[in-house]
Every structure is written in C-alpha cells, then in structure tokens.
Amino acid sequence: MNDQSGTREYKLSRGYTNYIFILLFLLYFFDYVDRMVVTSLFPHIKEEWGITDAQCGMLVSAIYWSIVLFTIPASVLVDRWSRKKTIGLMAVVWSIATAVCALTKNFGQLFAARCVIGIGEAGYAPGGTAMLAGLYPEEKRSRMMGIWNASIPLGSAVGIALGGIIAKEFGWRHAFGLVALPGLIVAILFFFVKDYKTVDLVKTVKAGDEGKPKVRMNKMDVFREFIHTPSLIFTYFGFAAMTFVTTSLITWLPTFFNRVHNIPMDQAGMKGGSVMLLALVGAPVGGLLADLWLKKRKNARLLFSVIVALLSAIFLATGLVFFNGNAQYIFILLMGLVVVAFVPAAAAVTQDVVHPGLRAISYALCVIVQNILGSSLGPIVVGSLSDNYDIQTALLVLPAFLVVAAVLFFIGSFFYERDLDKVEKVVLEAES
C-alpha cells in the first residue's frame, strides 16, 4: 500500500534497517558528545585564557554558525548524490576537528577548530532525518525519530560529564582528544551500508493526476515547494524557539548549578547533564505518543508540539521563580523530561509535507532557521545576560521562548492537512 512517504513496506530487510538505525544513532550520539564537551571545560579555559562568559557561549555558537553556512550544500549532496557517503564524510571531518581542539593555544584557534566541527556536522541532522524517513514506514516515522533524537540528550550529557571528569584528572585538552576517536570509527563503518536510491525530482503537472506523465522540477518548483507550505514554515520557526531554550540549557546548566548551588564544576556538569539526560525518555515517548494520536487526528504532530512547549514553560518558570535547592531541581528535571519530546513530531512534519526528493533540504532549512534564531543565539544571549546580571536571571528569559514556540506550532497545525494532501506520491526503491 502506497502513501506520500513511498510505501508502508521496509525498503531493506527489517534487521538491516535496524542495523543502519544503530549506526545513525551512534553517529548522532558522538556528534553531541563532540559538540557539548566544551561546556564543562569553561572554568578551565577561562582560568587559562581569561575569556568572558559571552566568549564561552561563542565556542558553542561557533558550531551552529558553521552549520547555518554549510547545511544547504551538504544537504544537496545528501539528496542528490549519496546519503551514506555524505554522512560518513561529515562524521570523519567533525571527529578530526574535535581532536584538533586539543592542540589549540588560544581562544581564536579553539574558535576556528569549533567552526570546523560545525562544517562536519552541517548536514548530519538533515541527512539522518531524510534517511530515517525513507527507511521506515510513515506510521512509524515519529517514534523512530524519537528514539534517534534521544541520542542528542544522551550525547550531550555524556559529553558534559566526561568533559568535567577528564579535565579534572588529566587537563581540559585531553577531553577533546579522547571523545573524538569513537565517532571516527563509526563514521568509517557507515561508508559500507546500503541505502535507498536517490529520488528523482519530478512531479505531476496537476495535483491528483498521479497516473499521468511526470515532469522534472525546476528551481522555481523547488522554491514553491517550501514557500507555499505554511505548516512547514511555522514548524521551522517553532523549532527555532525551542532550540533557543534547549541549547541555552545544555550550555549553561552546569554553570548555573556551580554558581547558584555552589557545587564543584565536575559535579555541576554531571548534574546539568542529568537534566538533559531525562530526554532519553521524553524524546522516544514523545514520538510514540505523537504517532498514536496521529491515528485519530491528522495534525496531531503539531498539536503535540504545542502541549510539550507549554508544559516545558510551566515547569521551568515555576522552578526558577518559586523554588530553590532540591525543589527547584525537581521542576528543572520535569522540564528536562518533556522539553525535547516535540522533536520527533516536529521533525516528522518537515518530512511529511515536502517532496520525498527534498527531505534533507527541508530539514536543512529547518536547521538554518533554528540555528540562526535559536541554537547560535541562545548561548550568547544567556551568557551576555549572565555577564550583566547573574545566571539565574539570564535563564528566566527562556520560558517566554517556549510560549512563542507553542503559538507558532498551533498556527502551523491549521495548514498541515492541506499541505499534506499536496505532497507528490513517490515509491522509494532500495539499492541493489
């Protein structure tokens, strides 16, 4: 039976599909280990080089700026050349760049090396998302993306925790070198997997005429595929508001616990990591719940994202404003449990409502929007507010962004069904 994703059958055997999924999961895990290990190294780098909190935030934002610049070229390679080769090559680049961070002698060199990590990571989220959308049946799309996206908090938590432990025992430079090697090994394995064939960019002349000959899409057709899909645009901006919050929390929670709760940085890193680690439950459960609700309501994925954003805002605001100590930590933990539950549902929307031959580019555009307005901006804004006020005051801006995200997802939900009906029907084929 066919649908807009191609077919409800697996393109490769179920066992081999799950093997590819494991490699994709490991690569995303090591992506975030390499990306976030720097956050628990901030006190050591500040002590050695005398940099500010805003500069520390720039070491995280550097990756997101590079992703913004290079994600479209990388995603074009994913969609039009080869998913597996592009993904493997990118993972090799970011792993080597992480190791190079250990050799840097000043802020400028470390900033440059972090930018190269971002170049390597530029197309991985779009490429992996497109690959999963093709490998698994449409009705399992959110739940598989939920499990896959659980690698983000897991990798972030492990990176933050390992950074603090390694820096304390061996020095902060060793943290970069030790986390780089595993990702390089998985990257090499990925070059040898099978994938589904590249999808031709063709369309029917008129919607509903699937039985008639198709014509090749031109640049304006591709442009209209995105600009005339309102649910996609609102999802992009809702995603940005959410990632403004999640990236700020990943970056600054260790510092918050160190300064406000007066605990050593290695323990603060583990405590901050544990908050985001709860998303290991939130992301898969979020994907599962969104898919279950999808059986009853077509726009469930966006409505589910609305609920997640509002719950996260309530938990975070309550904890920061009304409580201190352990009670505050409990509310922050509750926020950590739900805050990334929107990701699999919203990511699935970016694949649902576009031509199957443009899925990586669709998520790449999402990445650009969320990185410019969210991931790259959040750490610097919070760092600057911390420099001028204090870290707890700085974090108080985050619940407002969660409310904005809820509003954007809600508006997008009104357009989802219409946009879904316009998607070109394509049957995907596996490589021989």
Buried (B, 14 or more C-beta within 10 A) or exposed (E): EEEBBBBEEBBBEEEBBBBBBEBBBBBBBBBBBBBBBBBBBBBBBBEBEEBEBBBBBBBBBBBBBBBBBBBBEBBBBBBBEBBBBBBBBBBBBBBBBBBBBBEBEEBEEBBBBBBBBBBBBBBBBBBBBBBBBBBBBBEBBBBBBBBBBBBBBBBBBBBBBBBBBBBBEEEBBBBBBBBBEBBBEBBEBBBEBBBBEBBBBBBBEEEEEEEEEBEEBEEEBBEEBBEEBBBBBBBBBBBBBBBBBBBBBBBBBBBBBBBBBEBEBBBBBBBBBBBBBBBBBBBBBBBBBBBEBBEEBBBBBBBBBBBBBBBBBBBBBBBBEEBEEEEBBBBBBBBBBBBBBBBBBBBBBBBBBBBBBBBBBBBBBBBBBBBBBBBBBBBBBBBBBBBEEEBBEBBBBBBBBBBBBBBBBBBBBEBBEEBBEBBBEBEBBBEE
